[in-house]
């Protein structure tokens, strides 16, 4: 019978784990070990359930090769969390190692067994769903993280090759992998000094010359937008480089380095790395199964896309909620069920009481394009109503704008019923889509090309979606069209995205949400390289 002592269990710097633990054979002392495991696991329903189903047998503390590989795979992975932008776990690894070395009794080994299981569950959960709780960061991030089954992690490590299983825990989306590669690239760049000196100018344009032009050229060269050049003139090659930079950063593509463009050019590489790390955490929040076909609205990019089998098959510009507390568009996922062609606009209560009621008190004929209706849906005669007697609390009427080309929702809306009353829709205010920053709505998402968006959605259920759509549109009647198959909709907020071509694109943090997430990641222990650039 092996002695009741713990052997050395060393973690080499290169990531390979060597050594062994000398533990009592569970078969010789089953009752004591099982009791120790049961007590240690009782604080977690998932762990308690796993060990009950596993007959309280050890998966970590055995002398067999499988147990050694599991220990090695877990502690190796925990030593590499920085590769995922997660907090360093070296302190936890050291505590586990010390607990293994100090184990002397059956109870000690039972506690080590459960401690290693809990460490796996914590690591896997953080890696697959993120370390932050979205709704605690900002009240506009109403996204619920996808759930994981902690017990499945334990069966997974038990039943599979341990190192392969630990690798399988990494998020599988192509965007996550691309962000991870960009993270490594930026870290190397920062360690080498970053992008060099910033550009000291208010505005630079084609034809300009001088030191500021040279600084702009050098910085764009370091960023990969321009080949090697010694020219001190703002020539055609520099203009093209500025346009490419502007396109990748959501700026107006005019080839002129104005104040907005120079502010983005002068952002340090460390700021871009923060955006990448935040994007990785956000990617972990999303469910891996986003739908074979789904709609993706990136609020920070002012865009809406239809994704089919991983490819963007339709894209249009969007307008999002104004950057005020009561209008910012929220982040969440739902399912689109139907569209309404020739929709009425049923004015939200908040708009009625905050915007329209004060006008009606002064002039009962104000906002005359909006119908005022009672509880039975009957139109109220404005001349006989005394609006001065009402407040936001006791105003008894609803308001509705009938279908028309001037309707606030335009000529079509796309519905995924939710408690936030958010949907996608057309708008008569087409000029807003020409703006660089498009945050103007009360929270819903306006589309620049709503008809084409409708055709793309309808293409899977009718042979001629354009003709079908316009036949209903031309009737002028409010008509609900049910989608035969619901389409998942994901409203996200990404200031950093890696394109299908493999290069990173960045957007401004229009709502300030990513700054809050980065601050929370820092508090949780996520760190940047010490060299800033």
Secondary structure, DSSP 8 states (H G I E B T S, - for coil): ---S----EEE-TTS-EEE------GGGGHHHHHHHHHHHHTT-HHHHHHHHHTTT--SSS-SSHHHHHHHHHHHHHHTTGGGGT----HHHHHHHHHHHHH--SHHHHHHHHHHHHHHHHHHHHHHHH-SS-HHHH-TTB--------HHHHHHHHHHS-HHHHHHHTS---HHHHHHHHHHHHHHHHHHTTTT-S----S-B-TT-BSHHHHHHHHHHHHHTSS------B--HHHHHHHHHHHHHTT---SS-B-HHHHHHHTS-HHHHHHHHHHHHHHHHHS-S---SEEEEEEGGGTEEEEEETTEEEEEEEEEEE-SSTTT---BEEEEEEEEEES--EE--HHHIIIIIHHHHHH-TTSSTTSEEE-TTS-B--GGG--GGG--TTT---EEEE-SSTTSTTTTEEEE---TT---EE--S-GGGGGSSS-EEESSSEEETTHHHHHHHHHTTT-TTHHHHHHHHHHH---EEEEEEEEEEEEEE--SEEE-TTS-EEE---TTSHHHHHHHHHHHHT----S---
